[in-house]
Amino acid sequence: MNFMFLILIFIGIFLVFDAIRKVNNNILEQTEELKRIREELMKNNKE
């Protein structure tokens, strides 16, 4: 019974870290996208 609880706790911790990793990747992708948009806007304003 204790072994089952340990497995469930381990799975829970893994899922939390996986969710944090996905959120972090989304933030990084959005930051890169904003950087590209900003560069395009600056380029278009100069023309």
Beta strands, then each sheet from edge to edge (+ up, - down):
end
